[in-house]
Amino acid sequence: MKENPLKSNEISPSARPNIIMFAVLLYWLFVPDHVLIPHVISPIENALGLYPITGLAWRSITWFLNLGIPIVVYLVYLLIAKKPIKSAFSISKLSAKNVFYVAIFTLAIRAVDLLATRFIPFALGSWTLQTSGTIGEALILGALFAAVYEEFNFRGFLYSEYRNQRVSILKISLATGLFFGLIHSGIAVFTTAIFGIMWTYMLYYTRSIWAPLLSHLIYNGLGILLNPIYHANNQAEYESLMSTLLIATAIAAVLLIPAAVVCVKRFMRENRHNAIKKSELPIESKAFTITYWLLIAVMIAVIFIFRL
């Protein structure tokens, strides 16, 4: 019988994951908009005679500047340190059962959210998700890019830095979830933070980044595909499509919610072996605890100052 490598409690968590999170937060807040775009990207545009770059190309650049560069920097670090990339980003096989459970659960959540968004003014705003440009551009930017960049950041290397020191999943989900919410604005800060926490637990139980990435892709993709604004030529068509869609979504929600409950129960039962018991976690160091709560306080302050 193999010895559980997580039994040793000799090493306490250092402040390293909190410091890395701080660094990524500061980068995201200031570097792309105040350094890279005005002092690097714009001069290159002018020199090449491309100014101004607009549409899909510009949005792709901004996605990379904001969330792609931290991933690239971490990849370079892994290569220099000769550390495995797959484990650092939780790149492992996702079973067919888990794919099914994740898909059904996400479809149910999306159906409920679409209904809530229509009738609750302060809901997430899913009907207006990425409505600029064509539906193809919206799917690339609002579904594919969002899922890949956000998951490989928040449920990728940031999650990995905490899990390497066996920090409790509650603290990981709170930190990465808050940061995930922070990159959105308005009331979406809080609703997306909840989704960030949900996707963190999804990764925790499957140990595969493909689980939250699949859920994120389905969630955003449906919000775009089912948005009447892409299928209507005028206001009358929009209202007609919206009415039809709401009825179909309500029916889907009634059918999907019971199935989702069953899927969640089976998902938890079949993946519970991946959960780490509290007794297997190391005792937290003072350095980790202080910097962790400082990080949480800073993110909450930033949400109220810059995002609301």
Secondary structure, 3 states (H helix, E strand, C coil): CCCCCCCCCCCCCCCHHHHHHHHHHHHHHHHHHHHHHHHHHHHHHHHHCCCCCCHHHHHHHHHHHHHHHHHHHHHHHHHHHCCCHHHHCCCCCCCHHHHHHHHHHHHHHHHHHHHHHHHCCCCCCHHHCCCCCCHHHHHHHHHHHHHHHHHHHHHHHHHHHHHCCCCCHHHHHHHHHHHHHHCCCCCHHHHHHHHHHHHHHHHHHHCCCHHHHHHHHHHHHHHHHCCHHHCCCCHHHHHHHHHHHHHHHHHHHHHHHHHHHHHHHHHHHHHHHHCCCHHHCCCCCHHHHHHHHHHHHHHHHHHHHHHC
